[in-house]
Amino acid sequence: MISEKLVNGLVKQMNYEFYSAHAYLAMAAHCSAENLDGFANFFLVQAEEERFHAMKFYNFINDMGERVVFEGFGTPNNEFSSVLEVFEEGLKHEKEVTRRIYELADMALDEREHATMTFLKWFIEEQVEEEALFDNLIQKLKRIDKDSNAFFMLESELAKRTFVPEGE
């Protein structure tokens, strides 16, 4: 049986995933304001993905017969000095998500709550991909530096990014 402490942790993570979507929307808005629509698209897709993650938590908590509670969250950063800074903040955010998922996984392991351990395994693997994606884009942006052609090519590539939920 799932403990109250673990349920509370899952609910907090669900709410943090919704906050993550909010943070990525702020990053998209910054890019849009700079007329960087390809980069804005990247973060809009990222926001969709985070809402999908939040709903996975929502459904799991309900499937476990527990109560979901929605909480408010703070205002995300809306001011950035460069696209590179936006992506660096995104990576920092993903590392925080990873830390939180690991904390939940440790709690589930300690409680021998196998259903939750299995559920969280998907998120652990997802976080490896998320951090690698952001790190890769940061490295590309650093290599590009002031090469406007390469910058345009990367932006064009990111404009094509779409989100297809798992299983669809």
Secondary structure, DSSP 8 states (H G I E B T S, - for coil): ---HHHHHHHHHHHHHHHHHHHHHHHHHHHHHHTT-HHHHHHHHHHHHHHHHHHHHHHHHHHHTT---------------SSHHHHHHHHHHHHHHHHHHHHHHHHHHHHTT-HHHHHHHHHHHHHHHHHHHHHHHHHHHHHHHTT-HHHHHHHHHHHHT-----TT-
